[in-house]
Amino acid sequence: MDPRGTSSTKWDCFASYRFTVINLTEDSKSIHRDSRHIFSTKKKSQGWCDFTPSAAILDAKSGFLVSDDCCVVITADILIVNEIVV
């Protein structure tokens, strides 16, 4: 479905993106994953099953957890390279 809510039968979007799990104590240890993908009405989106081991993120000494709240900061930088709506 076209994410803008139109009744378009075809929608394609080529995007370049970066997901980052922020290390709050040492930025150089933040974990980044860059990719490009064509999102479309014809196929389901993709994901990563191997982004990073959860044990590394959930270790209290690793620098990824926000204080005692058990929260992790994740950012997404997205660049729409091309979009087609028919």
N, C-alpha and C positions, 0 to 999 in steps of 0.2 A: 504494500500500500504506500502511496506517495505520502511521506511524512508531513507534507504541508496541508493535507486534508482535501486535495482536489480529487476529482473523480477520474483521474488519469489511469489508463490501463497499463501504461509502461512508464517506469521511472528508473533511471540509472544514475548513480553518483560515484565518481571516482574520487577517493579521498586518500590523503597521506596523513598518518597519525602517529602519535607517540603517547604511550601510557607510562607513567612513572609512579613507583612506590617510593615515597619520600623518606629518607633517613634523616630524622630530626636532630641527631647529634653530629653527624658528619655527612655533608651533602655529597661528597665524592662516593659514598657507599650507596646512594640512591640507586634503585634498579630501574632501567629504562628498557622499553621494547618498542621498536619502530617498525612500521609496516605500511603497505599500500594495499588497497582493496577496492574492487568495484562492488558496491552495494546495489541491489536491484530488487524489483518486484518478483523476479523470476527465481531467485534462490535465497536461502536462509543465510544470515550473516555467520561470520566465523569467530572463533575464540582461540585461546591458548590453554592447553591443559598443562603446560610446562613453563608457565611464566616465571615462577620462582617457588622453591619449597616453602610451604606454610610454616614449617618449624623455624626457618631462618627469620621470618617476619614476626612470629609470635614470641620469640625469645625476648624476655624483658630487658636483657642487656644488649640487644642488637641495635637499638636506636630507632626502630620503626614504630613502636607503640607510643601513643600519646598518653603521657603520665599513667595513671592507673585506670583510665577509662576503657582500656582494651580497644582503642580506635586506631586505625591506620589511615594516613593521608595518601590519597591516590589522585593524580592529576591526569588530564587528557588534553593534549594539544592536537587540534584537528584542522587540516587544511583541505577545503573542497577544491579539487583541481578542475573537475568538470561535472556538470549536471545536465541531464536530458530528461524532459518530461514530454510525453507524446499523448 
